[in-house]
Amino acid sequence: MWWDEQFRTGSAPSGDLCVLPAAPSPAAAPRTPQGPAPGQQAVQAARDPWQWWWNHARESAKAYLAGHNPPEIAIFGPVLGDQEQGLLEADVTLSFLYGGDGTYARSDYFVVGRPAVMVGALAVNAAINHRRKVAARRDAQPSWRDNRGVHLWSTTDRLIWDGDGGSGLASLWYGDISGFYPELDTWTLTLATSDGQPPVRMQGPAVPLVSLWTATAVLGERWWQDPRLAALLR
């Protein structure tokens, strides 16, 4: 099935870990970044957000492994639950993996006239329908679509982002996540859900930290054993 094919491509660790199709990103995650001096963090965040978020994710991972809870941040906009706490707020690029329905509008162009004219019209009509059918089949193949920038919030219970065109907020609850696929070297996090929704892919400077807090929620105490997150603990 297409789902199996999508999850079979690429290299992945054994077991239940696999890799979905990835897109190129503006930078590669540094392996041994040097953290900024305390007074330089704001300056570096503006000058080099990729490096700043990477350092922040590494520091947060080591602190959490040492038993320190993540600091709570104030979130304005989304209404959180009584026990829900904000962890992160950032801009990311979002896309979804799905295909079209394979349908297309048939052309029924018809001409009344001499036989030669009618035959020519039928040939043109057949050619139009063939092209539309081929295009519909191509569109039915799953691919990453609806690529757009969104504002993302990470909490202790879910991921929240603003909808397309101001259509409100969308939530992905950690309890609905059935597949967790971080790719730190491409600044990408792909999540599959158990509610029939298409997989969602997030990309951007903040993704390493988004991956960390999502891992602690969906993997529990095993999060630090995930080899795909090992770079955060070096």
C-alpha positions as CSV (number, residue, x, y, z in Angstrom):
1,M,0.0,0.0,0.0
2,W,1.1,3.6,-0.5
3,W,1.4,4.1,3.2
4,D,3.9,1.3,3.6
5,E,5.8,2.5,0.6
6,Q,6.0,6.0,2.1
7,F,7.3,4.7,5.4
8,R,9.7,2.2,3.7
9,T,11.9,4.7,1.9
10,G,15.0,6.1,3.4
11,S,17.3,4.7,6.1
12,A,16.0,4.1,9.6
13,P,16.9,2.3,12.7
14,S,15.4,-1.1,13.2
15,G,12.1,-1.7,15.0
16,D,9.3,0.7,14.8
17,L,11.4,3.6,13.6
18,C,11.2,4.8,10.0
19,V,11.7,7.9,7.9
20,L,9.2,9.7,5.7
21,P,10.1,11.7,2.6
22,A,12.1,14.8,3.6
23,A,12.5,18.1,2.0
24,P,15.7,20.2,1.8
25,S,16.2,22.7,4.5
26,P,18.1,25.9,4.7
27,A,20.8,24.5,7.1
28,A,22.2,21.3,8.6
29,A,22.1,20.8,12.4
30,P,25.5,21.4,13.9
31,R,26.9,18.5,15.8
32,T,28.9,20.4,18.5
33,P,27.6,23.9,18.7
34,Q,29.0,26.3,21.3
35,G,26.4,28.0,23.4
36,P,26.3,31.9,23.6
37,A,27.3,33.9,26.6
38,P,24.3,34.8,28.8
39,G,24.2,38.4,27.6
40,Q,24.4,37.4,23.9
41,Q,21.4,35.1,23.6
42,A,18.9,37.7,22.4
43,V,21.5,39.0,19.8
44,Q,22.2,35.5,18.5
45,A,18.5,34.6,18.3
46,A,18.0,37.4,15.9
47,R,21.2,36.9,14.0
48,D,21.2,33.1,13.7
49,P,17.9,31.5,14.9
50,W,19.0,28.1,13.7
51,Q,22.0,28.0,16.0
52,W,20.1,29.6,18.9
53,W,17.3,27.1,18.8
54,W,19.7,24.2,18.4
55,N,21.6,25.3,21.5
56,H,18.4,25.9,23.4
57,A,17.2,22.4,22.5
58,R,20.4,20.8,23.6
59,E,20.4,22.7,26.9
60,S,16.8,21.8,27.5
61,A,17.3,18.1,26.8
62,K,20.2,17.8,29.2
63,A,18.4,19.7,31.9
64,Y,15.3,17.6,31.5
65,L,17.3,14.4,31.7
66,A,18.9,15.7,34.9
67,G,15.4,16.0,36.4
68,H,14.6,19.6,35.8
69,N,11.1,20.4,34.5
70,P,10.9,22.6,31.5
71,P,10.1,26.3,32.3
72,E,6.5,27.3,31.8
73,I,5.8,30.1,29.3
74,A,2.8,32.3,29.1
75,I,0.7,31.6,26.0
76,F,-1.8,34.2,24.8
77,G,-4.3,33.3,22.1
78,P,-5.1,29.6,22.6
79,V,-7.1,28.8,25.7
80,L,-5.3,26.1,27.7
81,G,-6.8,23.6,30.1
82,D,-6.7,24.0,33.8
83,Q,-3.5,21.8,34.2
84,E,-2.1,22.5,30.7
85,Q,1.2,24.5,30.6
86,G,2.9,26.3,27.8
87,L,6.3,25.1,26.8
88,L,7.2,26.7,23.5
89,E,6.1,29.3,20.9
90,A,7.6,29.7,17.5
91,D,7.1,29.9,13.7
92,V,7.4,26.7,11.6
93,T,6.6,25.6,8.1
94,L,3.8,23.0,8.0
95,S,2.7,20.6,5.3
96,F,0.5,17.5,5.0
97,L,1.0,14.1,3.2
98,Y,-2.0,13.1,1.1
99,G,-3.2,12.5,-2.4
100,G,-6.0,13.7,-4.6
101,D,-9.2,11.7,-5.1
102,G,-8.3,10.7,-8.7
103,T,-11.3,12.2,-10.3
104,Y,-11.3,14.6,-13.3
105,A,-13.9,16.5,-15.4
106,R,-14.5,14.7,-18.7
107,S,-14.7,16.7,-21.9
108,D,-17.8,15.9,-23.9
109,Y,-17.0,18.3,-26.8
110,F,-19.2,17.4,-29.8
111,V,-19.4,18.9,-33.2
112,V,-22.1,18.4,-35.9
113,G,-20.9,18.7,-39.4
114,R,-19.1,16.8,-42.1
115,P,-17.7,13.3,-41.1
116,A,-14.1,14.5,-41.3
117,V,-14.9,17.4,-38.9
118,M,-16.7,15.1,-36.5
119,V,-13.9,12.6,-36.5
120,G,-11.4,15.4,-35.8
121,A,-13.5,16.6,-32.9
122,L,-13.7,13.2,-31.4
123,A,-10.0,12.8,-31.6
124,V,-9.4,16.1,-29.9
125,N,-12.0,15.2,-27.2
126,A,-10.2,11.9,-26.6
127,A,-6.8,13.6,-26.3
128,I,-8.2,16.1,-23.7
129,N,-9.7,13.3,-21.6
130,H,-6.5,11.3,-21.7
131,R,-4.4,14.2,-20.5
132,R,-6.9,14.9,-17.7
133,K,-6.9,11.3,-16.7
134,V,-3.1,11.1,-16.5
135,A,-3.0,14.3,-14.5
136,A,-5.7,13.0,-12.1
137,R,-3.7,9.8,-11.5
138,R,-0.6,11.8,-10.9
139,D,-2.4,14.0,-8.4
140,A,-3.7,11.0,-6.6
141,Q,-0.2,10.0,-5.5
142,P,0.5,11.0,-1.9
143,S,2.8,14.0,-1.7
144,W,3.5,16.8,0.7
145,R,0.9,19.5,0.2
146,D,-0.5,22.7,1.7
147,N,3.0,24.0,2.5
148,R,2.7,27.1,4.6
149,G,4.1,29.0,7.5
150,V,2.2,28.9,10.8
151,H,2.6,30.0,14.4
152,L,3.0,27.0,16.6
153,W,2.5,26.5,20.4
154,S,3.8,23.5,22.3
155,T,2.1,22.6,25.6
156,T,2.2,19.8,28.0
157,D,-0.9,18.3,26.3
158,R,-0.7,19.1,22.6
159,L,0.6,21.0,19.6
160,I,-1.4,24.0,18.5
161,W,-1.1,26.1,15.3
162,D,-3.1,28.8,13.6
163,G,-5.3,27.8,10.7
164,D,-4.9,28.7,7.0
165,G,-6.2,32.1,6.2
166,G,-7.2,33.0,9.7
167,S,-9.6,30.0,10.0
168,G,-8.9,29.5,13.7
169,L,-6.7,27.1,15.6
170,A,-5.9,23.5,15.0
171,S,-4.7,21.1,17.8
172,L,-2.8,17.8,17.7
173,W,-3.1,16.1,21.0
174,Y,-0.2,13.9,22.1
175,G,-2.6,11.1,22.8
176,D,-3.6,11.0,19.1
177,I,-0.1,10.6,17.8
178,S,0.6,7.2,16.4
179,G,3.9,7.8,14.7
180,F,6.8,10.0,15.8
181,Y,9.6,10.7,13.2
182,P,12.2,13.4,14.1
183,E,15.0,14.2,11.6
184,L,17.2,16.6,13.4
185,D,19.7,16.8,10.5
186,T,17.0,18.3,8.3
187,W,15.2,20.2,11.0
188,T,12.1,18.2,10.4
189,L,9.5,16.5,12.5
190,T,6.8,14.3,11.0
191,L,3.9,13.0,13.0
192,A,1.3,10.4,12.1
193,T,-2.1,10.3,13.9
194,S,-4.6,7.6,14.8
195,D,-7.7,9.6,13.9
196,G,-7.4,9.2,10.1
197,Q,-5.9,12.6,9.5
198,P,-3.0,12.9,7.0
199,P,0.6,13.0,8.5
200,V,1.8,16.4,9.3
201,R,5.4,17.7,8.8
202,M,7.0,20.6,10.6
203,Q,10.2,22.3,9.6
204,G,12.2,25.2,10.9
205,P,14.7,26.4,13.5
206,A,12.5,25.5,16.5
207,V,11.9,21.9,15.4
208,P,14.6,20.3,17.5
209,L,13.0,21.7,20.6
210,V,9.5,20.8,19.3
211,S,10.8,17.3,18.8
212,L,12.2,17.1,22.3
213,W,8.9,18.1,24.1
214,T,6.9,15.9,21.8
215,A,9.2,13.0,22.5
216,T,8.8,13.4,26.3
217,A,5.0,13.3,25.8
218,V,4.7,10.4,23.5
219,L,7.6,8.3,24.6
220,G,7.5,9.1,28.3
221,E,10.7,8.2,30.2
222,R,12.1,6.3,27.2
223,W,12.6,9.6,25.2
224,W,16.3,9.8,25.9
225,Q,16.9,6.3,24.5
226,D,15.6,7.3,21.1
227,P,18.8,7.3,18.9
228,R,17.2,9.9,16.6
229,L,17.4,12.4,19.5
230,A,21.0,11.5,20.6
231,A,22.5,14.6,19.1
232,L,20.6,16.7,21.6
233,L,22.4,15.0,24.5
234,R,26.0,15.2,23.2
